[in-house]
Amino acid sequence: MHNRQIGPLTVSAIGLGCMNMSMGYGPAVEKTSRRLLLESLDIGYRFLDTATMYGGGHNESLIGSTLKDRRSEYVLASKCCLGKDADGKPTIDGRPETLLRQCEESLQRLQTDVIDLYYLHRLDPNVPIEESVGALGEMVKAGKVRAIGLSEVASDTLRRAHAEHPIAAMQSEYSLWSRTPERGMLATCEELGVTFVPFSPLARGFLPGSAQDVTQLGEEDIRATIARPRFEPENFQKNAQLLTPFNAIAEREGCTPAQLSLAWLLAQKDSQGNKTLVPIPGTKHIEWMQDNSGASELVLADEVVAELDLLINETTVSGNRYSDGVMAKTDSERD
């Protein structure tokens, strides 16, 4: 797998999103998850993404206990500020004291002395971004964190944060069917020298064809809760019609639908013609992790990228990416 750059960090062009091994898409088999993590390093993944909230710390503990003897082989990203209260309801807490405490707890679970890339997982509307980022900057000075990032914020929030402390990475949902970053965030990242990291680059399993509508999903599946609209039966049926021509393009290009989806992201160019995006597809399946890695060396012609742009985008897809309540609270939707 070829490499790309996130601030001072050299990472594999495709990272591994680890959330699915602890939550979000139904139960995972721990033995399989441990094998997946080890094999991901064996085949060239050098960028692992986790968070405090993934399984209430389970995901960080899984990575720490499985890969503690191979810590030097990968760039480790985690996130802070999201959690759950005593009743299990999601919370956002961007206060400096909370972030500092969560960092210490994450370091212990991850069994490491330093987190390479530490994100503010979401903007806390009750705490100025400068205060949250200032706390992350103090972690850099203390040697507990090497670089900092933000997730799902708007361009003006990123600018304010970057003025407080250099931001290395901006993470948000981006795929053929979720184009929010194209409204302004990608240009802002280029201007500030921030690497954009797309999460859910496979459209939550839709583009590879593994997703089902909400009537077939468990109540703990993220596609049946906050990401529900596009998986409602009527919307899903309309969206599924896009997969026939999409799969035909993948067959023509000699790749799988997942590889085609990731290759489209890897082919995105900034105004100078540079390709800098680092997608982080998540999975709990070893065979899918292996398949995703194959996109790294897949080069799409410009006309194929344009063909995909026209086929699947937010005007051809039915339903919002999040439920109305979540959309209203997501800072990145202000762009």
C-alpha contacts under 8 A as a table, 3 or more apart, distances in Angstrom:
res1	aa1	res2	aa2	distance
1	M	12	S	6.20
1	M	13	A	6.70
1	M	14	I	7.81
1	M	44	G	5.70
1	M	45	Y	7.30
1	M	293	S	7.23
1	M	296	S	5.65
1	M	297	E	6.88
2	H	12	S	5.98
2	H	13	A	5.78
2	H	296	S	6.64
2	H	297	E	7.40
3	N	10	T	6.50
3	N	11	V	5.45
3	N	12	S	4.40
3	N	13	A	4.96
4	R	10	T	5.94
4	R	11	V	5.48
4	R	12	S	6.05
4	R	13	A	5.26
4	R	276	T	6.61
4	R	278	V	7.21
5	Q	8	P	7.09
5	Q	9	L	5.81
5	Q	10	T	4.76
5	Q	11	V	6.01
5	Q	195	T	7.51
5	Q	276	T	7.41
6	I	9	L	5.05
6	I	10	T	6.35
6	I	11	V	7.10
6	I	168	A	5.97
6	I	169	A	6.39
6	I	194	V	7.53
6	I	195	T	5.56
7	G	147	A	7.26
7	G	168	A	4.79
7	G	169	A	7.36
7	G	194	V	7.25
7	G	195	T	7.25
8	P	147	A	7.61
9	L	75	V	7.29
9	L	116	D	7.72
10	T	75	V	7.71
11	V	15	G	7.65
11	V	46	R	5.48
11	V	47	F	5.49
11	V	74	Y	7.69
11	V	75	V	6.48
12	S	15	G	6.17
12	S	44	G	7.22
12	S	45	Y	5.73
12	S	46	R	4.97
12	S	47	F	5.98
12	S	278	V	7.88
13	A	266	L	7.81
13	A	277	L	7.72
13	A	278	V	5.38
13	A	279	P	7.35
13	A	296	S	6.39
14	I	45	Y	6.98
14	I	47	F	7.47
14	I	278	V	5.63
14	I	279	P	5.40
14	I	280	I	5.85
14	I	281	P	7.66
14	I	293	S	6.81
14	I	296	S	6.62
15	G	45	Y	6.15
15	G	46	R	6.75
15	G	47	F	4.66
15	G	48	L	5.81
15	G	49	D	7.26
15	G	278	V	6.81
15	G	279	P	6.17
15	G	280	I	4.38
15	G	281	P	6.83
16	L	40	S	7.93
16	L	45	Y	6.95
16	L	47	F	6.23
16	L	48	L	4.94
16	L	49	D	6.12
16	L	280	I	5.10
16	L	281	P	5.81
16	L	282	G	5.86
16	L	283	T	7.87
16	L	289	M	7.85
17	G	20	N	7.52
17	G	48	L	6.24
17	G	49	D	4.95
17	G	50	T	6.71
17	G	199	F	7.75
17	G	280	I	5.10
17	G	281	P	5.34
17	G	282	G	3.92
17	G	283	T	6.87
18	C	21	M	5.87
18	C	22	S	7.72
18	C	48	L	6.90
18	C	49	D	5.80
18	C	50	T	5.52
18	C	59	N	7.12
18	C	282	G	5.72
18	C	283	T	6.86
18	C	284	K	7.75
19	M	22	S	5.61
19	M	23	M	6.02
19	M	24	G	7.08
19	M	49	D	7.88
19	M	50	T	6.16
19	M	51	A	7.70
19	M	54	Y	5.66
19	M	55	G	7.86
19	M	59	N	6.73
19	M	282	G	6.67
19	M	283	T	7.79
20	N	23	M	5.27
20	N	24	G	5.80
20	N	25	Y	5.97
20	N	26	G	7.91
20	N	28	A	7.48
20	N	282	G	6.14
20	N	283	T	5.48
20	N	284	K	5.55
21	M	27	P	7.67
21	M	28	A	5.47
21	M	29	V	7.77
21	M	30	E	7.63
21	M	33	S	6.10
21	M	59	N	6.97
21	M	283	T	7.04
21	M	284	K	5.11
22	S	27	P	7.27
22	S	28	A	6.66
22	S	54	Y	6.08
22	S	55	G	4.98
22	S	58	H	6.42
22	S	59	N	5.58
23	M	26	G	6.45
23	M	27	P	6.88
23	M	28	A	7.96
23	M	54	Y	6.26
23	M	55	G	5.55
24	G	220	E	6.60
24	G	221	D	5.24
24	G	222	I	5.13
25	Y	220	E	7.14
25	Y	221	D	4.67
25	Y	222	I	6.29
25	Y	223	R	7.87
26	G	218	G	6.99
26	G	220	E	6.45
26	G	221	D	5.73
28	A	32	T	7.80
28	A	33	S	7.20
28	A	284	K	6.49
29	V	32	T	5.33
29	V	33	S	6.20
30	E	33	S	4.91
30	E	34	R	6.21
31	K	34	R	5.30
31	K	35	R	6.37
32	T	35	R	5.08
32	T	36	L	6.01
32	T	284	K	7.78
32	T	285	H	7.80
32	T	286	I	7.60
33	S	36	L	4.93
33	S	37	L	6.24
33	S	284	K	6.29
33	S	285	H	7.90
34	R	37	L	5.24
34	R	38	L	6.40
34	R	62	L	7.36
34	R	63	I	7.92
34	R	66	T	6.05
35	R	38	L	5.22
35	R	39	E	6.05
35	R	286	I	7.93
36	L	39	E	5.17
36	L	40	S	5.95
36	L	284	K	7.49
36	L	285	H	7.37
36	L	286	I	5.32
36	L	289	M	7.71
37	L	40	S	5.19
37	L	41	L	6.80
37	L	63	I	7.52
37	L	66	T	7.48
37	L	67	L	7.61
38	L	41	L	5.57
38	L	42	D	6.54
38	L	66	T	7.52
38	L	67	L	7.13
39	E	42	D	4.78
39	E	43	I	6.32
40	S	43	I	5.47
40	S	44	G	6.46
40	S	45	Y	5.39
40	S	289	M	7.22
40	S	290	Q	7.56
41	L	44	G	5.29
41	L	45	Y	5.05
41	L	46	R	6.48
41	L	73	E	7.34
41	L	74	Y	7.55
42	D	45	Y	7.53
43	I	290	Q	7.79
44	G	293	S	7.98
45	Y	48	L	7.71
45	Y	74	Y	7.50
45	Y	293	S	7.70
46	R	73	E	6.62
46	R	74	Y	4.31
46	R	75	V	5.86
47	F	74	Y	5.55
47	F	75	V	4.75
47	F	76	L	6.13
47	F	77	A	7.46
48	L	74	Y	7.03
48	L	75	V	6.35
48	L	76	L	5.27
48	L	77	A	6.06
49	D	76	L	6.41
49	D	77	A	4.76
49	D	78	S	5.88
49	D	280	I	7.45
50	T	54	Y	6.97
50	T	59	N	6.67
50	T	60	E	6.47
50	T	76	L	8.00
50	T	77	A	6.11
50	T	78	S	4.68
50	T	79	K	6.79
51	A	54	Y	5.51
51	A	57	G	7.61
51	A	59	N	7.36
51	A	60	E	6.85
51	A	77	A	7.77
51	A	78	S	4.48
51	A	79	K	4.37
51	A	80	C	6.53
51	A	121	H	7.95
52	T	56	G	6.49
52	T	57	G	5.29
52	T	59	N	7.87
52	T	60	E	6.95
52	T	78	S	6.98
52	T	79	K	5.94
52	T	80	C	5.74
52	T	81	C	7.86
52	T	82	L	7.20
52	T	83	G	7.29
52	T	102	Q	7.29
52	T	106	S	6.58
53	M	56	G	4.84
53	M	57	G	6.03
53	M	80	C	7.69
53	M	82	L	5.86
53	M	83	G	5.13
53	M	84	K	7.77
54	Y	57	G	5.95
54	Y	58	H	6.57
54	Y	59	N	5.59
54	Y	60	E	7.68
55	G	58	H	4.84
55	G	59	N	5.96
56	G	59	N	7.71
56	G	83	G	7.27
56	G	84	K	7.99
57	G	60	E	5.49
57	G	61	S	6.30
57	G	106	S	7.63
57	G	109	R	7.33
58	H	61	S	5.11
58	H	62	L	6.01
59	N	62	L	4.99
59	N	63	I	6.30
60	E	63	I	5.21
60	E	64	G	6.03
60	E	106	S	6.82
60	E	109	R	5.66
60	E	110	L	5.29
61	S	64	G	5.00
61	S	65	S	6.00
61	S	109	R	4.61
61	S	110	L	5.59
61	S	111	Q	7.94
62	L	65	S	5.50
62	L	66	T	6.00
62	L	110	L	7.89
63	I	66	T	5.22
63	I	67	L	5.70
63	I	68	K	7.62
63	I	110	L	6.27
64	G	67	L	5.57
64	G	68	K	5.31
64	G	109	R	6.04
64	G	110	L	3.84
64	G	111	Q	5.05
64	G	112	T	7.45
65	S	68	K	5.74
65	S	110	L	7.23
65	S	111	Q	7.14
66	T	69	D	7.89
67	L	70	R	5.12
67	L	71	R	6.08
68	K	71	R	5.38
68	K	110	L	7.73
68	K	111	Q	6.33
68	K	112	T	7.43
70	R	73	E	5.61
70	R	74	Y	7.78
71	R	74	Y	6.27
71	R	112	T	7.71
72	S	75	V	7.95
75	V	116	D	5.99
75	V	117	L	7.72
76	L	115	I	5.94
76	L	116	D	5.24
76	L	117	L	6.34
77	A	115	I	6.41
77	A	116	D	5.93
77	A	117	L	4.50
77	A	118	Y	5.73
77	A	119	Y	7.54
78	S	115	I	7.09
78	S	117	L	6.50
78	S	118	Y	5.17
78	S	119	Y	6.29
79	K	118	Y	5.41
79	K	119	Y	4.45
79	K	120	L	5.71
79	K	121	H	5.28
80	C	99	L	6.15
80	C	102	Q	6.43
80	C	103	C	7.17
80	C	118	Y	7.45
80	C	119	Y	6.34
80	C	120	L	5.36
80	C	121	H	5.53
81	C	91	T	8.00
81	C	92	I	5.59
81	C	93	D	4.91
81	C	94	G	5.29
81	C	98	T	7.19
81	C	99	L	6.12
81	C	102	Q	7.64
81	C	120	L	6.32
81	C	121	H	6.02
81	C	122	R	6.96
82	L	90	P	7.15
82	L	91	T	5.75
82	L	92	I	4.82
82	L	93	D	6.49
82	L	121	H	6.29
82	L	122	R	6.97
83	G	90	P	5.70
83	G	91	T	5.14
83	G	92	I	6.56
83	G	93	D	7.96
84	K	87	D	7.55
84	K	88	G	5.13
84	K	89	K	5.11
84	K	90	P	4.35
84	K	91	T	5.16
85	D	88	G	5.19
85	D	89	K	5.44
85	D	90	P	6.53
85	D	91	T	6.38
86	A	89	K	7.48
92	I	122	R	7.12
92	I	123	L	7.67
92	I	124	D	5.75
93	D	98	T	6.75
93	D	99	L	7.87
93	D	124	D	5.98
94	G	98	T	6.73
94	G	99	L	6.46
94	G	120	L	7.74
94	G	123	L	7.07
94	G	124	D	5.24
94	G	127	V	6.10
94	G	132	S	5.57
95	R	98	T	5.36
95	R	99	L	6.38
95	R	127	V	6.38
95	R	131	E	7.26
95	R	132	S	6.09
96	P	99	L	5.14
96	P	100	L	6.11
96	P	131	E	6.63
96	P	132	S	5.59
96	P	134	G	7.81
96	P	135	A	5.16
96	P	136	L	8.00
97	E	100	L	5.21
97	E	101	R	6.20
98	T	101	R	5.15
98	T	102	Q	6.10
99	L	102	Q	5.09
99	L	103	C	6.08
99	L	132	S	7.62
99	L	135	A	7.13
99	L	136	L	7.59
100	L	103	C	5.15
100	L	104	E	6.47
100	L	135	A	7.06
100	L	136	L	7.84
100	L	139	M	7.61
101	R	104	E	5.30
101	R	105	E	6.34
102	Q	105	E	5.02
102	Q	106	S	6.00
103	C	106	S	5.05
103	C	107	L	6.16
104	E	107	L	5.20
104	E	108	Q	6.46
105	E	108	Q	5.24
105	E	109	R	6.36
106	S	109	R	5.07
106	S	110	L	5.90
107	L	110	L	5.13
107	L	111	Q	5.90
107	L	112	T	5.54
107	L	113	D	6.32
107	L	114	V	6.82
107	L	115	I	7.14
108	Q	111	Q	5.06
108	Q	112	T	6.81
112	T	115	I	7.35
113	D	144	K	6.51
114	V	143	G	6.83
114	V	144	K	4.60
114	V	145	V	5.36
114	V	146	R	7.20
115	I	118	Y	6.36
115	I	144	K	6.33
115	I	145	V	4.82
115	I	146	R	6.52
116	D	145	V	5.61
116	D	146	R	4.76
116	D	147	A	6.08
117	L	145	V	6.52
117	L	146	R	6.08
117	L	147	A	4.84
117	L	148	I	5.32
117	L	149	G	6.76
118	Y	136	L	7.71
118	Y	145	V	6.53
118	Y	146	R	7.88
118	Y	147	A	6.43
118	Y	148	I	4.79
118	Y	149	G	5.94
119	Y	148	I	5.58
119	Y	149	G	4.24
119	Y	150	L	4.97
119	Y	151	S	6.64
120	L	123	L	7.09
120	L	132	S	7.70
120	L	133	V	7.76
120	L	148	I	7.96
120	L	149	G	6.39
120	L	150	L	4.93
120	L	151	S	6.21
121	H	150	L	6.38
121	H	151	S	5.13
121	H	152	E	7.54
122	R	150	L	7.30
122	R	151	S	5.68
122	R	152	E	6.18
122	R	153	V	7.07
123	L	129	I	7.06
123	L	151	S	7.89
123	L	152	E	7.73
123	L	153	V	6.60
123	L	331	D	6.93
124	D	127	V	5.48
124	D	128	P	7.65
124	D	129	I	7.68
125	P	128	P	7.29
127	V	131	E	6.81
127	V	132	S	7.10
128	P	131	E	5.48
128	P	132	S	6.85
129	I	132	S	5.22
129	I	133	V	6.04
129	I	157	T	7.08
129	I	160	R	7.22
129	I	161	A	6.09
130	E	133	V	5.22
130	E	134	G	5.73
130	E	160	R	6.91
130	E	161	A	5.76
130	E	164	E	5.95
131	E	134	G	4.98
131	E	135	A	6.37
132	S	135	A	5.30
132	S	136	L	6.57
133	V	136	L	4.94
133	V	137	G	6.09
133	V	161	A	6.20
133	V	164	E	6.83
133	V	165	H	6.77
134	G	137	G	4.96
134	G	138	E	6.34
134	G	164	E	6.52
134	G	165	H	6.88
135	A	138	E	5.09
135	A	139	M	6.56
136	L	139	M	5.07
136	L	140	V	6.58
136	L	145	V	7.91
136	L	148	I	6.75
137	G	140	V	5.04
137	G	141	K	6.43
137	G	148	I	7.53
137	G	165	H	6.20
138	E	141	K	5.00
138	E	142	A	6.16
139	M	142	A	4.99
139	M	143	G	6.27
139	M	144	K	5.31
139	M	145	V	5.55
140	V	143	G	5.15
140	V	144	K	5.93
140	V	145	V	4.68
140	V	146	R	5.57
140	V	147	A	6.69
140	V	148	I	7.98
141	K	144	K	7.74
142	A	145	V	7.64
143	G	146	R	6.78
145	V	148	I	7.40
147	A	167	I	7.31
147	A	168	A	6.12
148	I	166	P	7.64
148	I	167	I	5.58
148	I	168	A	5.77
148	I	169	A	6.87
149	G	167	I	5.39
149	G	168	A	5.60
149	G	169	A	4.53
149	G	170	M	5.62
149	G	171	Q	7.48
150	L	153	V	6.90
150	L	158	L	7.57
150	L	167	I	7.50
150	L	169	A	6.54
150	L	170	M	5.05
150	L	171	Q	6.20
151	S	170	M	5.77
151	S	171	Q	4.51
151	S	172	S	5.62
152	E	170	M	7.76
152	E	171	Q	6.28
152	E	172	S	4.84
152	E	173	E	7.58
152	E	330	T	6.82
152	E	331	D	6.28
152	E	332	S	5.00
153	V	157	T	6.14
153	V	158	L	6.70
153	V	172	S	7.86
153	V	330	T	7.35
153	V	331	D	4.74
153	V	332	S	4.22
153	V	333	E	7.92
154	A	157	T	5.31
154	A	158	L	6.41
154	A	185	M	7.04
154	A	331	D	5.41
154	A	332	S	4.07
154	A	333	E	6.87
154	A	334	R	5.96
154	A	335	D	5.55
155	S	158	L	5.06
155	S	159	R	6.28
155	S	184	G	6.78
155	S	185	M	5.45
155	S	188	T	6.35
155	S	332	S	7.50
155	S	335	D	6.50
156	D	159	R	5.05
156	D	160	R	6.32
157	T	160	R	5.21
157	T	161	A	6.14
158	L	161	A	5.04
158	L	162	H	5.96
159	R	162	H	5.12
159	R	163	A	6.27
160	R	163	A	5.24
160	R	164	E	6.63
161	A	164	E	5.18
161	A	165	H	6.37
161	A	166	P	7.67
161	A	167	I	7.24
162	H	165	H	5.11
162	H	166	P	4.86
162	H	167	I	5.36
162	H	192	L	7.90
163	A	166	P	6.95
167	I	170	M	7.66
167	I	194	V	6.34
168	A	193	G	7.62
168	A	194	V	5.11
168	A	195	T	6.22
169	A	194	V	5.29
169	A	195	T	4.74
169	A	196	F	5.78
169	A	197	V	6.71
170	M	189	C	7.53
170	M	194	V	6.63
170	M	195	T	6.23
170	M	196	F	4.91
170	M	197	V	5.95
171	Q	196	F	5.94
171	Q	197	V	4.60
171	Q	198	P	5.75
171	Q	199	F	6.69
172	S	181	P	7.53
172	S	196	F	7.88
172	S	197	V	6.68
172	S	198	P	5.41
172	S	199	F	5.75
172	S	332	S	7.97
173	E	178	S	6.67
173	E	180	T	7.73
173	E	181	P	7.87
173	E	198	P	5.36
173	E	199	F	4.75
173	E	200	S	5.66
173	E	201	P	6.97
174	Y	177	W	7.67
174	Y	178	S	5.17
174	Y	179	R	5.75
174	Y	180	T	6.99
174	Y	181	P	6.69
174	Y	198	P	5.00
174	Y	199	F	6.29
174	Y	200	S	6.71
174	Y	201	P	5.76
175	S	178	S	5.05
175	S	179	R	6.44
175	S	198	P	7.39
175	S	200	S	7.06
175	S	201	P	4.68
175	S	202	L	6.48
175	S	203	A	6.23
175	S	261	S	7.41
175	S	265	L	7.03
176	L	179	R	6.73
176	L	201	P	7.84
176	L	203	A	7.65
176	L	261	S	7.17
176	L	264	W	7.89
176	L	308	L	7.65
176	L	309	D	6.98
176	L	312	I	5.71
176	L	313	N	5.59
177	W	203	A	6.69
177	W	312	I	5.81
177	W	313	N	4.74
177	W	314	E	5.62
177	W	317	V	6.58
178	S	203	A	7.53
178	S	313	N	6.93
178	S	314	E	6.31
178	S	321	R	6.94
179	R	182	E	5.62
179	R	183	R	7.62
179	R	313	N	6.93
179	R	314	E	6.55
180	T	183	R	5.75
180	T	332	S	7.70
180	T	333	E	7.10
180	T	335	D	7.63
181	P	184	G	6.07
181	P	185	M	4.82
181	P	186	L	5.66
182	E	185	M	6.27
182	E	186	L	5.87
182	E	187	A	7.76
183	R	186	L	7.75
183	R	335	D	6.11
184	G	187	A	5.45
184	G	188	T	6.23
184	G	335	D	6.29
185	M	188	T	4.95
185	M	189	C	6.09
185	M	335	D	7.35
186	L	189	C	5.14
186	L	190	E	6.30
186	L	196	F	7.08
186	L	270	D	7.97
187	A	190	E	5.12
187	A	191	E	6.21
187	A	270	D	7.68
188	T	191	E	5.07
188	T	192	L	6.22
189	C	192	L	5.21
189	C	193	G	5.75
189	C	194	V	4.63
189	C	195	T	6.44
189	C	196	F	6.73
190	E	193	G	5.16
190	E	194	V	6.27
190	E	195	T	7.65
190	E	270	D	6.94
191	E	194	V	7.83
195	T	276	T	6.63
195	T	277	L	6.56
195	T	278	V	7.70
196	F	276	T	7.40
196	F	277	L	5.39
196	F	278	V	6.67
197	V	277	L	5.88
197	V	278	V	4.91
197	V	279	P	5.40
197	V	280	I	7.04
198	P	201	P	5.99
198	P	277	L	7.25
198	P	278	V	6.56
198	P	279	P	4.64
198	P	280	I	6.33
199	F	279	P	6.17
199	F	280	I	5.49
199	F	281	P	6.47
200	S	203	A	5.37
200	S	204	R	5.59
200	S	280	I	7.27
200	S	281	P	5.97
200	S	282	G	7.15
201	P	204	R	7.50
201	P	261	S	7.18
201	P	262	L	6.63
201	P	265	L	7.80
201	P	279	P	6.30
201	P	280	I	6.98
201	P	281	P	5.82
202	L	205	G	5.54
202	L	206	F	6.60
202	L	207	L	5.52
202	L	208	P	6.80
202	L	258	A	6.54
202	L	261	S	6.26
202	L	262	L	7.19
202	L	281	P	6.65
203	A	206	F	5.25
203	A	207	L	5.92
204	R	207	L	7.79
204	R	211	A	7.23
204	R	223	R	7.56
205	G	208	P	5.72
205	G	209	G	6.36
205	G	210	S	5.31
205	G	211	A	4.92
206	F	209	G	5.16
206	F	210	S	6.14
206	F	211	A	4.93
206	F	212	Q	7.85
207	L	210	S	7.73
207	L	243	L	7.11
207	L	257	P	6.48
207	L	258	A	6.53
207	L	261	S	6.93
208	P	211	A	7.88
208	P	256	T	7.67
208	P	257	P	4.98
208	P	258	A	4.80
208	P	261	S	7.99
209	G	243	L	7.50
209	G	257	P	7.79
212	Q	215	T	7.93
212	Q	216	Q	6.13
212	Q	217	L	6.98
212	Q	231	F	7.20
212	Q	236	F	7.99
213	D	216	Q	5.84
213	D	217	L	6.92
213	D	231	F	4.75
213	D	232	E	5.91
213	D	233	P	5.47
213	D	236	F	6.00
214	V	217	L	5.08
214	V	223	R	6.91
214	V	224	A	5.27
214	V	228	R	7.15
214	V	231	F	5.54
214	V	232	E	5.66
214	V	233	P	6.67
215	T	232	E	7.95
215	T	233	P	7.31
217	L	221	D	6.32
217	L	223	R	7.58
217	L	224	A	6.36
218	G	221	D	5.40
218	G	224	A	7.18
219	E	224	A	6.17
219	E	225	T	7.29
220	E	224	A	7.32
220	E	225	T	7.52
221	D	224	A	5.46
221	D	225	T	6.80
222	I	225	T	5.10
222	I	226	I	5.92
222	I	227	A	5.89
222	I	228	R	7.45
223	R	226	I	6.60
223	R	227	A	4.65
223	R	228	R	4.91
223	R	231	F	6.58
224	A	227	A	6.51
224	A	228	R	4.82
224	A	231	F	7.32
225	T	228	R	5.20
225	T	323	S	7.72
226	I	322	Y	5.45
226	I	323	S	5.34
226	I	326	V	6.70
227	A	230	R	7.17
227	A	231	F	7.65
227	A	321	R	5.79
227	A	322	Y	4.47
227	A	323	S	6.09
228	R	231	F	5.32
228	R	232	E	6.25
228	R	321	R	7.66
228	R	322	Y	6.53
228	R	323	S	6.27
229	P	232	E	5.42
229	P	235	N	7.28
229	P	319	G	5.07
229	P	320	N	5.72
229	P	321	R	6.59
229	P	322	Y	6.50
229	P	323	S	6.14
230	R	235	N	5.51
230	R	236	F	5.78
230	R	239	N	7.73
230	R	317	V	7.94
230	R	318	S	6.15
230	R	319	G	4.63
230	R	320	N	6.28
230	R	321	R	6.49
231	F	235	N	6.29
231	F	236	F	4.86
232	E	235	N	5.42
232	E	236	F	5.69
233	P	236	F	5.05
233	P	237	Q	6.01
234	E	237	Q	5.31
234	E	238	K	6.57
235	N	238	K	5.22
235	N	239	N	6.11
235	N	318	S	5.26
235	N	319	G	6.24
236	F	239	N	4.99
236	F	240	A	5.90
236	F	318	S	7.59
237	Q	240	A	5.22
237	Q	241	Q	6.81
238	K	241	Q	5.58
238	K	242	L	7.64
238	K	317	V	7.79
238	K	318	S	6.86
239	N	242	L	5.62
239	N	243	L	7.59
239	N	316	T	7.99
239	N	317	V	5.79
239	N	318	S	6.28
240	A	243	L	5.44
240	A	244	T	7.77
241	Q	244	T	6.07
242	L	245	P	6.10
242	L	246	F	6.30
242	L	311	L	7.33
242	L	312	I	7.07
243	L	246	F	4.76
243	L	247	N	5.71
244	T	247	N	5.33
244	T	248	A	6.33
245	P	248	A	4.95
245	P	249	I	6.40
246	F	249	I	5.25
246	F	250	A	6.49
246	F	257	P	7.44
246	F	308	L	7.65
246	F	311	L	7.60
247	N	250	A	4.99
247	N	251	E	6.20
247	N	256	T	7.93
247	N	257	P	6.01
248	A	251	E	5.11
248	A	252	R	6.16
249	I	252	R	5.00
249	I	253	E	6.14
250	A	253	E	5.09
250	A	254	G	6.11
250	A	255	C	5.30
250	A	256	T	5.75
250	A	257	P	5.49
250	A	260	L	5.99
251	E	254	G	5.06
251	E	255	C	6.09
251	E	256	T	7.10
252	R	255	C	7.86
255	C	259	Q	6.11
255	C	260	L	6.46
256	T	259	Q	5.19
256	T	260	L	6.25
256	T	291	D	7.84
257	P	260	L	5.02
257	P	261	S	6.19
258	A	261	S	5.13
258	A	262	L	6.35
258	A	291	D	7.51
258	A	292	N	6.33
258	A	295	A	7.99
259	Q	262	L	5.20
259	Q	263	A	5.90
259	Q	291	D	7.07
259	Q	292	N	5.71
259	Q	293	S	7.85
259	Q	294	G	6.47
259	Q	295	A	4.57
259	Q	298	L	7.75
260	L	263	A	5.03
260	L	264	W	6.19
260	L	295	A	6.99
261	S	264	W	5.36
261	S	265	L	6.85
262	L	265	L	5.20
262	L	266	L	6.25
262	L	279	P	7.21
262	L	292	N	7.52
262	L	295	A	6.03
263	A	266	L	4.91
263	A	267	A	6.00
263	A	295	A	5.43
263	A	296	S	7.00
263	A	298	L	6.14
263	A	299	V	6.87
263	A	300	L	6.87
264	W	267	A	5.17
264	W	268	Q	6.66
264	W	300	L	7.24
264	W	305	V	6.10
264	W	308	L	7.82
265	L	268	Q	5.41
265	L	277	L	6.87
265	L	279	P	7.21
266	L	275	K	6.58
266	L	276	T	7.42
266	L	277	L	5.99
266	L	278	V	7.17
266	L	279	P	7.61
266	L	296	S	7.65
267	A	275	K	6.24
267	A	299	V	7.31
267	A	300	L	6.87
267	A	305	V	7.50
268	Q	275	K	5.86
268	Q	276	T	7.78
268	Q	277	L	7.29
269	K	272	Q	7.40
269	K	273	G	4.95
269	K	274	N	5.12
269	K	275	K	4.77
269	K	276	T	7.32
270	D	273	G	5.23
270	D	274	N	5.39
270	D	275	K	6.64
270	D	276	T	7.82
271	S	274	N	7.43
281	P	292	N	7.56
282	G	289	M	7.97
283	T	286	I	7.78
283	T	288	W	6.81
283	T	289	M	6.42
284	K	289	M	7.86
285	H	288	W	5.37
285	H	289	M	6.35
286	I	289	M	5.10
286	I	290	Q	6.26
287	E	290	Q	5.10
287	E	291	D	6.13
288	W	291	D	4.90
288	W	292	N	6.05
289	M	292	N	5.25
289	M	293	S	6.51
290	Q	293	S	5.41
290	Q	294	G	7.07
291	D	294	G	5.56
291	D	295	A	7.72
292	N	295	A	5.83
293	S	296	S	5.90
294	G	297	E	6.44
294	G	298	L	7.09
295	A	298	L	5.03
300	L	304	V	6.15
300	L	305	V	6.54
301	A	304	V	5.28
301	A	305	V	6.52
302	D	305	V	5.11
302	D	306	A	6.25
303	E	306	A	5.01
303	E	307	E	6.08
304	V	307	E	4.90
304	V	308	L	6.24
305	V	308	L	5.24
305	V	309	D	6.21
306	A	309	D	4.93
306	A	310	L	6.43
307	E	310	L	5.40
307	E	311	L	6.31
308	L	311	L	5.02
308	L	312	I	6.19
309	D	312	I	5.91
309	D	313	N	6.35
310	L	313	N	6.75
311	L	316	T	7.24
312	I	315	T	7.89
312	I	316	T	5.85
312	I	317	V	6.77
313	N	316	T	5.45
313	N	317	V	6.20
314	E	317	V	5.22
314	E	318	S	7.76
315	T	318	S	7.80
320	N	323	S	6.94
322	Y	325	G	8.00
322	Y	326	V	5.96
322	Y	327	M	5.59
323	S	326	V	5.42
323	S	327	M	6.05
324	D	327	M	5.05
324	D	328	A	6.19
325	G	328	A	5.32
325	G	329	K	6.61
326	V	329	K	5.18
326	V	330	T	6.14
327	M	330	T	5.26
327	M	333	E	6.79
328	A	333	E	7.64
330	T	333	E	5.78
330	T	334	R	7.86
331	D	334	R	5.80
332	S	335	D	5.96
